[in-house]
């Protein structure tokens, strides 16, 4: 089989498209013939050895796939060859076949395409877990999404609207803000690119409060981190919830804890991968809910572009350079 391989630490240009050994299904595993693979920000980190997991090389990046079960290992009863499935993993997806633990594999309805199925488990799964399980977002509340045009950010905009929230989208360009409005955001603004000074940070808080007006921000969804975190936290309402989702800006922010005290608000961590391990039934229920929404036409994951597998480096470069609105997909 063919696979995209990381043979040495580095950027997308270090990846190669080569022959690789076909996987075999061990006990408790299934082998998936991959039809499509989602492209995600952690993929850009893991190939640089900048992620919390550092697999032995050579390895394929890629954390979510969709395809057809090719074979099953011992002790796998819920799946069989020929099943249409989606799956999540930490790496291994940029290949024509991948072996996955059966507990991380889900059947998908016929009406959901492989391309769509490959791009919602991680992004929409993370955002649903964040908003439903961690923030307990309520209808009528105001949700602020930082990095709203990215994969997880746009998913948060869509899911927030489905849950009945008023959504404010913050992104790095007017084009991206308009894409968020098209996805359901009620309002939006362009935030300045870092670095910026204290006056700029204060102006961001003021801008958020002005846009929120009579509906102060109850929940902040932050997958960006860096210097945007504190200004957003300063705009949070009493009893607000600040969701720590990721640090795409490259810097882990240092939050003044007195703000939590003064606002009676909470900083809440969102670790989707650990949630999947520790609460498998809730994890599976969330996946089923997303499938129901997509099948009913209530939720449509936005795919910016589809690349052939051998062009994975181009997809990762576009993602690294922030030239993507929504998700990218690799087609095998």
C-alpha positions, 0 to 999 in steps of 0.5 A: 500500500501507499502512505504519506510518511514522516521519516525525519522531524520537520515541516510538510516538505519533509513528508514522502509518499512511499510504499509501506507495509499493509497493516494486519488486524490484531486482537481487538483491532480492525483494518480500514481501507481508507477512502478519506482522511481529515487534516488537522492542526495536530498533524502539523505538530506531530511531524515536527516532534512538537506534539505530546505524542512522538511516534517512532519513525517512519510513521503516517500522520493523520488522526481521523479517517473514513472508509470500509472495514477490510478485516477484523481481528479476534474479539471484534464482534460489532464490526465486520468486513464491508462496514462503512466506518469512521475512526479516530486515532492519534496518527496513522491516517494518511495511508491507504489502510490503517489498523485501529482499535475497534472501540475507536471505530464507528459505523456511519449511515449511507447518506454520509459521504466518506469525505464528510465522515472523515472531517467531523469526528475530531473537530465536531467531536471536540466542539460538541464535548466542549460545549455540551459536556464541559461548558453545559451551554444553554439556549439563549446564552452568548458564545464567543469563539476564538479562531472561529474559521478553523476546523474546530472553531467553525464546528463550535459556531455550528454546534453553538447555533444548534444548541440555541446560543447567540454566537460571536465569531472572532477570526483573523480576516473579514473573509473568515468572519463572513464565512462564520456568519454564513455558518450561523454566527450572529456577529463577528469581528476581526482581531488584530494579529499578535504581537500587540500591546496592552492598549490593543488587548484592552480594545479587544475586550471592549470590542467584545463587550460592545458586540455582546451588548445586552447579552454578555459572553457566557462561554468562551471557546478558545482554541487559539491561546496566546495573547488573545486569551486574557482579553477574552476572559476579561469580557466574560459574564458573571458565572461564565465558562472559559473553555481551554481547547488548544493553543494554535497561536503557539503560546500557552497563555498565563491567566491572572487568576484574580479574574476568575475570582472577580467574575465568579467564572470558571476555566474549563479544560477540554481534552477530547482524546482523554474523554474518549478513553475515560467515558466511552459511552458518552463519547459514542453518544456524542458521535451518534448525535453528530451523525443524526444532525448531519443525516437530517441536514441540520449540520453540514461540516464545511470542507474547504478543499479536497486533496489527493493523498500524495499531495498531503504536504500541500494540505498541511502547508495551507493549514500551517499558513492559516489559508483554510476555512473549515476543514481539509480532506485527503482522498486516497 
